[in-house]
Amino acid sequence: MHVLVTAGPTHEPIDPVRFIGNHSSGKMGIAIAEKFSAEGHEVNLVLGATHLRPADSRIQVAAVQTAAEMFEACKQYFPKADVIVFAAAVADYTPKELSPVKIKKKDNELTIELVKTKDIAAELGRLKSDKQLIVGFALETDNEETNALDKLKKKNFDFVVLNSMRDAGAGFQHDTNRITILDKYNNETKFELKSKHEVANDIYDYTMKLIQKEKDITA
């Protein structure tokens, strides 16, 4: 199969030295890309602003910085992808204007006007064909399952991987993760805290199980 994976944060520049970003390391998305590649699939990894890189040289990496750059790269690979995993933590907002020079400290307050970035998963989810399977991620701090199910439906995901910031050892920067998978068939599967490579195995297995279920339904 052809597989598209996004990973890492985006950095939205304010001026030549500052940006808006988040704490994502890209570890989870990279582990997922490595698992699919190890199983013999062709993987395109659109990787945000992180110093990490996959150890598997077969993975084709497109390094990006901003949400706009990530969207353009994803649009390029999306049409041929059989499986798409949106694991990146894309910034929801970006500065309306980029200062061409470093902003100097003057007043006690600084106001920066922000505008929404393009919702990559939602935009591409609308283009999803019956032969494609899309996996989304939801990192939540409250109303976790409600918010994750909302993403599942609105963005046309086949299943969503829910992380809670309230779970110790899960979320950004950790080498471990604890996930719950919610799928479009109203199934909910909870997993214990595991290494991110083990979590990648679980996500891969669930993907393959869902692909087989789709085949059985249409047979």
PyMOL commands that set and color helices and strands:
alter all, ss='L'
color gray80, all
select helices_A, chain A and resi 27-38+67-80+120-125+144-154+196-218
alter helices_A, ss='H'
color red, helices_A
select strands_A, chain A and resi 2-7+12-15+18-20+42-47+60-63+83-86+93-95+114-116+133-140+159-164+176-177+179-183+188-190+194-195
alter strands_A, ss='S'
color yellow, strands_A
deselect
rebuild
show_as cartoon
